[in-house]
């Protein structure tokens, strides 16, 4: 690849960063910008995030460069779409890393990218799962998600109905040769239990533990907006509460962090709609089917040698267990 990304190896930026430094000089309106350090940040099974330390006319600036992989997932937004949503979220007061610049061409480092401010903090899921008390964090998460759902949907972001979301999963499934029976049963159940369209809001679509930065009990930033769109707010609530994202804490229904009721209370207190239990159940089944199909897509990326192979393979290994959970969920009603 022209930007130095090689399947099966750790991604890297181009060896010659002169075009990027010139690009930064124009954006900062500086006489000279030098990239002093580039560090690939941990995480990122799909997107690549580099922490860049810049020398801007003698002053140090730390930013994050975010770029897509060799093989993007079907649902991923383009970098300019992701940047526009981040810009509106930041303007609305949602805790996100401030988006600074976006480059839609492939002329600078070989593909499109966006630049945001660097936010110090920790996104380690296991640390949060093992904490005894996440009450304050759950309150901040509920309030922040309510903020997202009260935003004006950015222009050019189409609203998707529940049946449209199910159709999306059906199209993904059509590209898979051997679909596990439990996942097919889940797809059939979803098609038969689609709720009527409700109020359309901005939705994050990957709001879960591991996709936000914290510092102590304080929420610093919501991360990974690459799947954001417009649709039913219950999709985000159910994704966060789905059993597949609770780690080793199945009884902590709110993201593996604490009681679902605490999260709901904070969400409603901040202006969010009162969650409808029937819609939540539909979207939790949807969450498991969607994650199963994404995990199978990740396994295909691993077979092609995409980075990080071990993490993508691990996602694929979860599919049998997810299939069993889906069967139990649809047979419980």
N, C-alpha and C positions, 0 to 999 in steps of 0.2 A: 504494500500500500504506500502511496506517496507521502503519508505523514509518519511513517515508521511503525505503524501498527502491523504486527505480524501474528497471524493466527497461531495459537498454541504457545505464545511467548508473552512475557509481561509487556503491556503496551508502553510505548515511549513516544515522546515528542520528537519532531524532526531534529536532526543533529545540528542543523543551521537554523538558529532562532532569529536571524536578522530580520526576515519579513515580519515576524510577530513583534519584534521590538519596534520596528518602524510603525506598525499598526497601532501599538500602544502609544507611541509618541504623538500620533495624530489624535487619538482619542483623549489623551491627557493634555493636549496642546503643550507639549513639552519639547525642549530642544533635544533631549536624549533620554531614552529609557533602555535599561539593561535588565535582562532576566538573570538575577544572581543565583536563584535556586529554584528547582522544579521538583516537587515531591508528589508522587502518585498516592492519593489518600486511600485508606482502607475502605472495604465495602465496594459497592458498585458492581453488581452482577450484570448490569446492562450498561449504564453510563460510566464514563471515566471522568474522574475529578482530580485535577492537579492543583496543589497549593503552590502558587508562584510568589516568590519574593522579588519585588521589582525595585530597582533604583531609578526613581523619576526625578531627574535634575538634582540628584544628590539626596533626595528624600526617600526613605524606605516605605513601600506600600506592599501589603499582602492581599492577594486576591485569589479566587478560585476559577480555574478554567475548566469548563464542563463540555464534554464532547461525546457523541454517540459511538457505539461499537461497530465492528465490521458487519455484524448481522443484527440489526435492530429488531425488536419485537413488533408485531403488527400494530399494536395499540399506541406505540410511542409517537408523541408529537414532534414536529420539526422544532429546531432550536428557536426560530423566530416566534412560533406559537407559544412555546414554553416560556420564552422571555416576556412576551406580552402579558401572559397570565401572572407571572411573578411580579411584573411591574405594577399591575393593578392590585394584586394582593398586598404588596408593600405599601402602596398609596392608601389602601384601606385600613392599614394598621395591623394586618395579620403578621404574626412573627415569622418572617422569612429573611434569608440573607438578601441584602439589597442588590437587585440586579443593576449592573453598571453598563455593559455593552453587549452587543450581539453581532456576530459575523455570519451572514447566510451563505457566502460563497465558499468554495473550497480552495481559494487562491492563497491563503495565508499558511495553514498547516495541513492542508489536504482534505479538510472537511469543515462543515459549519461548527460553530462553537458559541458559547455564551460565557460572559465574565460576571462574577458576582463578588461582593465583599466577603471576606473570610470571617466566619463566626466561630469563636472558640467554644468548645463544649464537648460532650460525649454522646454518642449514639449507640453505645454498646447495649444490646438487648439483654444479655445475660446479667449484667450488673443491675439493670432495672428489675428483672424478674426475681432477683434474689433479695431485693430491698424489702424490709418489713412494712414500710409505710410509704405509699405513693399518693396519699389523699390530695395533697396540694398540687402535685403534678396532674392528677386526673382532673382536678377542677380547672386548671389552666388549659388542658387539652380540650375539655368539653367546651369551654368558652371560646377557644380559638377556632374549633370546627364550626361553631355557631356563626362566628365572624365570616368564615369562608362562605357559608351557605346564605349569608345576607348580602354578599357582594353582587354587584351588577355583572351579569355574564358578559365577558368581553365580546366585542363585535367579531364576527367570523367564527365563533365557536357554536356549532349546531347543537340543539337540544336533542337528547336521545331518550326515547320512551322505554319503559321496561321491556316491551316486546322487541324493541330495536336492540336492546342490550342482549336479550336471549338470542336474537338472530345473529348477533356478532359471535357469540359462543358457538352457535351451530356452524357458522362459516369456518371458524377455526377447526372445529371437530372434523369437518369435511376434508381437511388437508392431512388428517392423521390416518394411517393405514389400519392400525390395530387399536381401537378405542376400548379401554377397559369397560366391562359391563356396568359397573357402578356409575361411571361417568355418563354413559349413555342413558341409564335410568334417571340420573339427575337432570340431564338435558330434557328428557321426555316429561319429567315432573314439572320442571320450570315452564315448559310450553303450555302445560295444562293449568297452571296456577298463576299466570301473569296478572298482576294487579292493574287496575285502571291507572292511566297516567295521572300523576299529581302535580304539585307545584314544581316547576323546574328551577334548579339552583345551580350555581357553580359547584362542582364536585371534584375532590382531589383524586380519588380512585386508587390511592395507595397509602391511605392514612392508617398507619399501624406502628406498633412498637418497633423501633429500629430505623424509622424514617423521620425522626425528629431529634434535635440536639437539646441536651439539658446541661445545666450547670447547677449541681446540688438539686434543690427542689424546683428550680426555675426553668421553665420552657424557654429555650433560646431561639429555635427556628424550626419550622416545618420544612422537611426536605423532599426531594424527588417528586417534582410536579410534572413529570414527563407524560403521565396518563390523564392529566386533568381535562375535564370537559364540562358538560352541562347535563343535568338529569335529576333523578330522584335523590334527595338528601339521605334517604334511608340506606342507599347503597354504601355511603361512607361510614355511617354508624355501624351497619352490619359487618362491614369489612374489618373495622377496628375490633369488634366484639366476637368475630368468628373464632371458633375453637382452634382453627389451624394457625392462628397468630398468638396463641397464649403460651407458647413454649411448654415448660414443665409445670405450668400453673393452670390446669383446666378449670379449677373452681373460681379463679379470678377472671371473670368473664369480660371485663373491660381491658382488652389488650394484654392480658396476663399480669396486669398491674393491681387490680382491685375490683370492687363490686361494680357491676353494670349500673346499678341504681345511682351511685355517686357520680358516674360519668354523665348519665342522663340528666340528673339534677343540675349539674353545672351547665350542660348544653342548653337546657330549657331556660334556666335563669338568665343566660346571656342572649336570649331572643330566639333560640332554635325551636322548631316545631316539636310538639310532644310526640315521641316515637310511637308508631302504630305497631303493636306486637305481631300482627299478621304480615305486614309488609316487612318487618325486621326478619321474620323467619324465612320469607321468600328470598330476601337478599342475602341471608346467611347461607342458604343452600346455593344461591348464585355464587357467593364468594368462594365456596369450596370447589364448585365446578370450574369457575374461572381460574383459580389458583392451580387446579389439577392440569388444565390445558396449558397454562403458562409454564408450569413445571415440565411438561412434555416438550414445549417449545425450547425451554432451556436445555433439556437433554439433547435435543437435536443440535443446538449450538455447540454443546460439548463435543459431540461426535465430529463436528466440523473443525474442532481444535480451537474454538473461541475461548478467550480469557474471561474469567478464571475457570478453567476446566473442572477443577475439583468441586467448586461451589455449584456449578451448573449441573454436574453429575449428581450431587447431593440433592438438588431440587428434583431431578428425575426419579431418584430413589424413593421419594415421598409419595409418588402417585398411587401405589397399591394401598397404602394406609388411608390416603384421602378418599379413594374409591369406596373403601369400607365405611368410612364416616358418612359419606353421601348416602349410601344405602340405609344406614340407620336413621338419618335425618328425614328422608322422604317416607320412611315406613313408620315414623313416630306420630304422624298426623293422619 
